[in-house]
């Protein structure tokens, strides 16, 4: 992350905060970034043999990259934190919320058995109150990994299962209500377990799920109805017919994001192929180079699809 000198937390800092070198973006929402960092301290005070030790207990910060303001969040005291998601809609309120999912457990006993039952619990941080609050919402722990980072859309945080028939759920932040996100229809010739749910994004008020069939070099972009009644196919991209590099062992492309424009035909997918970042037009199905990128060392990591991309929107929102 680049740092530009400016007012931080309405105080003038001459140098960047010391934790900025160890920061990792985990979520973005309407101009604000939710980041994770760990403090480092010097174990040996001899400058010739200085060793940096990183505190493994992470901290979380909400940052406005435009104004350079930030707010370090107080600790969420529940153990088993699995993920945080930023919920912010400046058209409704100047305040934001951070929704956390924690995995908890309780013991169940009977005359013959003793078991441990795992479940998820939701807590919410409000920038208006500056504190965490238990939502009272709990649900069964099935797929823990899908809650590491959600997508805020339509007043709710949405979490997706990446594989097969796993449940995808949403949490309406204002109403404190859980709901089930239906799965897209099964493409002809496929089954549940051959589906590759890889990516999901919000753009201009639209929620998208991108499904990749790497063997056929086919990408389907779905859009969710606002009432969660179902998905519809927004665009299907046949990349095999285009000049996309191919390899018998590796899928040599990755989807970085979906970008919606005011006019549908101007919307596009952003893809990474070896040495290039491309845009695929929704309107005419053509490819256009955005920029060149440095080629990785290994052929098995020729794409950025293992990483997430985050929207950068200039904003004057306070933190």
TABEL-V371183 format. One record per backbone hydrogen bond with DSSP energy under -1.0 kcal/mol. CO is the residue of the C=O (numbers start at 0). NH is the residue of the N-H. If there is no record, write none. Layout:
CO:NH + CO:NH
This chain:
7:10 + 10:7 + 16:19 + 18:21 + 19:22 + 23:35 + 26:33 + 28:31 + 31:28 + 32:62 + 33:25 + 33:26 + 34:60 + 35:23 + 36:58 + 38:54 + 40:52 + 45:48 + 50:42 + 52:40 + 58:36 + 59:72 + 60:34 + 61:70 + 62:32 + 63:67 + 68:63 + 70:61 + 79:102 + 82:100 + 84:98 + 86:96 + 88:91 + 88:92 + 95:126 + 96:86 + 97:124 + 98:84 + 99:122 + 100:81 + 100:82 + 101:120 + 103:118 + 105:116 + 107:114 + 112:109 + 114:107 + 116:105 + 117:140 + 118:103 + 119:138 + 120:101 + 121:134 + 122:99 + 123:132 + 124:97 + 125:129 + 130:125 + 132:123 + 136:121 + 138:119 + 143:146 + 144:147 + 150:157 + 152:155 + 154:172 + 155:152 + 156:170 + 157:150 + 158:168 + 161:196 + 162:165 + 167:180 + 168:158 + 169:178 + 170:156 + 171:175 + 171:176 + 176:171 + 178:169 + 186:189 + 190:193 + 195:211 + 198:209 + 200:207 + 202:205 + 205:202 + 206:223 + 207:200 + 208:221 + 209:197 + 209:198 + 210:219 + 212:217 + 216:238 + 217:212 + 218:236 + 219:210 + 220:233 + 220:234 + 221:208 + 222:231 + 224:227 + 229:224 + 231:222 + 234:220 + 236:218 + 236:238 + 238:241 + 241:243 + 253:271 + 256:269 + 258:267 + 262:265 + 263:266 + 264:282 + 266:281 + 267:258 + 268:279 + 269:255 + 269:256 + 270:277 + 271:253 + 272:275 + 274:292 + 275:272 + 276:289 + 276:290 + 277:270 + 278:287 + 279:268 + 280:284 + 285:280 + 287:278 + 290:276 + 297:300 + 303:306
